[in-house]
Amino acid sequence: DFEVLKLISSGAYGKVYLCRKHTTGDMYAIKIMRKRDLLYKNMTSQAMAERDALIHTDNPFIIKLFYSFASHRHLYMVTEYANGGDLYSLLQNLGRLGEDHARQYAAEIILALDYCHERGIIHRDVKPDNLLIAANGHIKLTDFGLSNIGISRDQRHHGGGSGENSEAGGKGTPDYLAPEVLLCEPYGPEVDWWALGVVVFELLVGVPPFHASTPVEIFENILSGNIADEEEDDGLSAAAKDLIKGLLHPDASQRLGSRPGAADLKAHPFFAGIDWDKMF
């Protein structure tokens, strides 16, 4: 049914291709995963988590899953194609963003994450690479392969012990991991708000706040609160600095976004002028 046009990206457990549907000419992104690789890498649960998360979402700031199917050797997920690239590539080209630009993106990410959290989904891998840009310029959250599903807002997911966890106790990209994940402590949706704080800093400054040359150094910076380029944020507004500080609070219960509906985040001065009801 589809013509493969080009490879878009390769991930830990699959490749994403740009495809055209023969009957309509519409463009789609199709993730193709080899069943043998999923079993060999013990990643079947991640593939199923991504499918299940996307099945249960219908939000303008989350990538849309149209359908999934399987052949003898492969699993396929057909999603909408966001042709604007991702925030990582945008930062590579521009270096950093102005506050107005970053504010709009951050607001859209907040709405996507709050939507997920209300439905018991913790994304767990929020980072610029997983924030796509649609043709209309808006954000599309993607890659739910590490997500937890069915976790209520007050429940804690226990991050320690099983093979589910990688180095230092948590899966995900080192720069964006919350302290409670690194410490193998029970965690909840607040881990996504921490990652948002890292992303906002990166959008405004050009590098993640805790970046270092090795994962161990990154973990040490996160746990000690040592922001590598703290002097680089001198040009930021007081509201932007306060937002980042609140999102990167080491105590998850005090972290911005911890209130239901992300009410504290939406009311933050950094988002003054955002009409949340008209965002959709």
N, C-alpha and C positions, 0 to 999 in steps of 0.2 A: 504493500500500500504506500510505501514511502521511498523517495529517492534520497540517498545520502549525499549531502553536498560537501561537508567538511567536518573535521574534528574540531570541537570547541575547546574541550578540556579533558584531562585525565585525572582521576582521583584515586583514592586508596582502594576502592572496590568497584570501579567502573569507568567507562569512558562516555562522554557526552558528545553527540553529533548533531549538527544542524541538518534537518531533513525537510523535504518538501512533500506534501501529500499529493499523490498523483491526481486524485479526483477534483481537488479544490485549488491546488496551488498554494495552500496555506503553509507557513513555516512553523516548525515545531523543533523543540530540543528533545532528543531521545537519549536517555541514559541506558546504556547496555552493560549488563553485568554477567560475567560467566559464572554459572552455578558452581563449577569446580573450584574457581578461585575463591568464591565466598565461603565454601566449606573448608578449603585449605587454610584460609586466613581467619577462620572462625568469625566471619563477618555477616553471616546470614541474618542475625538479629538486627544489625544496623540497616540492612537493606529493607527488611520488613518494617522497621521503625520509621524509615523515611516514607515508605508508601502509606503506612497507616496514618502518619501525621498529616500528609498532604490530602488524603482522602477526607479528613475531618475539617479541612480549612477552606474558607471561602472569604477572602479578604483582598482588597485591591493592592495591598503592600506585601503579599505573600505569593510566591510563584504558584500557578494553578496547574494541578495534575488533571489531565484529561482522561487518561486511562492507562492501565498497566496490564501486561500479559506476559506469558512465558512460552518458550520453545523447549525442546529437549535439552539444550545446552545453555540457554541464556534467559535472563529476566530483563524485561523492558519497562521503562517508565516514560510516558509521553507527556511532556509539559509544554507550557507556553514558552516562546522564545523571546528573551529580553535582549534586544539588539544593541543596547548601549554599553555593553561591557560590564565591569564591576567597579566598586569603589577602590579596590586595590590598584587597578590599571589607571583609574582617574588620578589617584594620588601620584602614581609613577610619572604621569604626564605633567601634572600641575604643581607637584611638590606639597602644597597644602591648600586649604580652602578658606575663604572668608567666613565670618561668623554667620552672615545671612544665609549663605549656601549650606553651611554645616547645620544650621538650625532647622532648615526644612527637611534635610535628610534625617536628622535625629528625631524629629517629630514623627516622621513616617515609620521609623524603626520602632519607636515607642508604641505606636498603634498596632503594628504587626506583633510585637512581643506581648502586649497586654491581651490581644485577641487570643494568642496561643495559651497564655497562662490561664485565662478564664476557662479554657477548654482542657486544662490539665496537661498541657504540653510545655515542657522545658526544652528550649532549643539546644543549649549547651555548646554551640560552636559559632557564636556571633562574631564575625570578623569581616573586614572589608572584602575579602575574596567571596564571601557568601552573601553579599549585598549587591544584587544586580541592578542595572539601570534600564528601565523599559524605554520604549520608543518615545513615550510622552515625558521622559525625564524623571519619573518617579521611581522610588525604591521598590525592589522585589526581594524579600527574604527567601533564601533557598538553602538547600542541603540540610535536610533534617536527619541525616544518617546517624547522628549521635544523640538524638533527642530522647527524652523520657516522656512517656505518654501515660495518662491516667493518674497523674500526681495532683492532688488538690492543693490549693494555695497554702494550706496550713500543714500539709504533709512534708516530711523530710525524706529525701532519697539518701540512702546510705552508700557513700562512695568508696568504702574500703573493702579490701579482701578479694573479691572475685576476679576472674580473668577479664572482666569488663574494664579494668583499669590499667592504664599505662604507667610510665615513669611518674613518680611523685604522686600517684594515686588518682589521676584523672585523665580522661581522654580530652582531646581538644588541642588547639594550638597554644603553645606555652605562654605567649605574650598576653593571652586573653583569659587565662584561668583565674578564678577567684581564689582567695586564700583558703576558704573552707574546703574547696576541692583538692587543693594541694595537700592539705593536712588530713585528708581522708575523713573529714567530718561530715555528718548529715547535712544535706544542702537542699535548697528549694529554688524557686524561680528567681531569687535574688542573684543567682550566678549570671543570669542573662543581663541584669542591670549593671553588674560589674563590667561585663564585656562591653556593654554600651558605653560606659565611662572611658574604657580604653580606646574604643573606636572614635568617640568625640575628641579626645585628646589628639589622636592620630590625625584626624581630619584637620584640626586646627594648627597643629604643630608640625606634622609631616612624618613623625615617627611614633611608635607606641611608647607609653610612658616608662615602661620597665625594661626596655630592650637592652640586650647585652649580647656578647659573642657566643655564649653557650646557654643551653636550657637551664643548667644548674644556677648560673648567675642570674638569669631571668627570674627563676623561682625565689632566689634569695632577695632580689629587689622587690618582688611582690610581697613577700612575707615581712620585709622590713619597712615597706612603704617608701623605698628609695626610688624616686623618679629620676631617671638617668639624665634627662635634659631639662631639669626644672627651670633653668634660666631661660629656656626657649619660650616659655609661656608668658614672658614679661609683656608681650604685646596684646595679650588677651584681656577682654573686659572682666570686671569683677564678677559679673553674673556667670560668665563662662567658667571662670576658675572655681566659683562656688558650686556650679553644677558638677564639674568633674570631681571635685572633692567629695561631694555627697554621693556620687555614684561609686566612687572608689573607697567608700568607708569600709574598714576591715571587719566591722561588726555587721553581719547581714541584716540583723533586725533593725539597725539604724540606717541602713542604706536607702538612698532615694529609690523610689519605685516599690518599696515594700508594702505600702498601703494599697488596699483593693482599688482596682481601676487605675493604678498608677497616678492617683489623684495628686500626690505630693510632687511628682515629676511634672505633670501638666500645669501645675500652679507655680512652678519655679520661674523666677524673673527672667531667666534666659529665654523662655518661651512667651514672654509678653508680646502680644500682638498676634499670636497664633490662635485662630478660631478652630478649635478642635472639632466642633460639630460640622464644619464645612470642609474638613480634610478629606472625607470619603467621596 
